[in-house]
């Protein structure tokens, strides 16, 4: 990508701007420390949320931020689970993440955000200074400012059933057509670690053709699951090739992580996306999975196109215990605040002991 291009809500669609305009969009260190959190936690059911991490790192690459990421692969996928179960998982994960003294927690899983954002906010509120972000609300805000005539949303079954994107858009006055469909075949393929292999690519293409054929007539497409940006290039190839008859005017892809970055960083214009590969193998990254660390690393590499670095395995039992441990911590803190602090008096200088 040339230096005079900026990615705006679609890593595959760029707009030409002048060098002077570009310089205005660069995030300075001063801006970042004033506006952005210094320590960000993210969670997803698996590797999908790494697409969000990838973008946040790309727009803040030279800054001193720290990231904690949890992929709950032992319980993936979330897309067809009961709502109460998802809410419980979210409470556990957020409670566990608060132990890292985070400034922000990103629900890098739209199924969780659509079903259980309230649970995340409630858990995070038990620790002062932690803000919860999702990707649905920022995306709806951006789409209202840049409305397509009709919009498709590819998501998990639960997110599609919840009509989360439709509701967010309607609440903001959007009057266009919105079609939300569940795409259950995609997450397992992306999580498989086989992206790029012929057998996987054949299954992936067949699934994408099925889902894109169901969305004929829309001119914008929200990648409503954080796993899906990893196959955005396949979607574009189909739309401009085998499915061109269904989309003669093309299809604008919307990656919610771009909208999130604008809100999280407090910017009025899209930041410049670095073209150099991200370096995840530093102390600024703590990566955890509840499944196999080896399998997670392989799946991540197939999605990111590079090694993720050290991945630590987290026992699900630790997550299950997290809300209880957080309750104990909050109780101890509350008790300590009620105990009068001891006063030390220097008897050699105090008038009372002169």
ABEGO torsion letter per residue (X at the ends): XBAABBBBGBAABBBBBBAAAAAAABBBAAAAAAABBABBBBBBABAAAAAAAAAAAAAAAABBBBBBBBBBAAAOBAAABBAAAAAAAAAAAAAAAAAAGBABBBBABAAAAAAAAAAAAAAAAABBGBBBBBAAAAAAAAAAABBBABBBBBBBAAAAAAGAAAAAAAAAGBABBBBBBBBAAAAAAAAAGABGBAAAAAAAAAAAAAAAAAABGBABBBBABAAAAAAAAAAAAAAABAAAAABAAEBBBBBAAAAAAAAAAGBABBBBBBABBBBAABAABBBBBABBAAAAAAAAAAAAGBBAEBBBBBBAAAAAAAAAAAAAAAAAAAAAAABBBBBBBBAAABAAAX
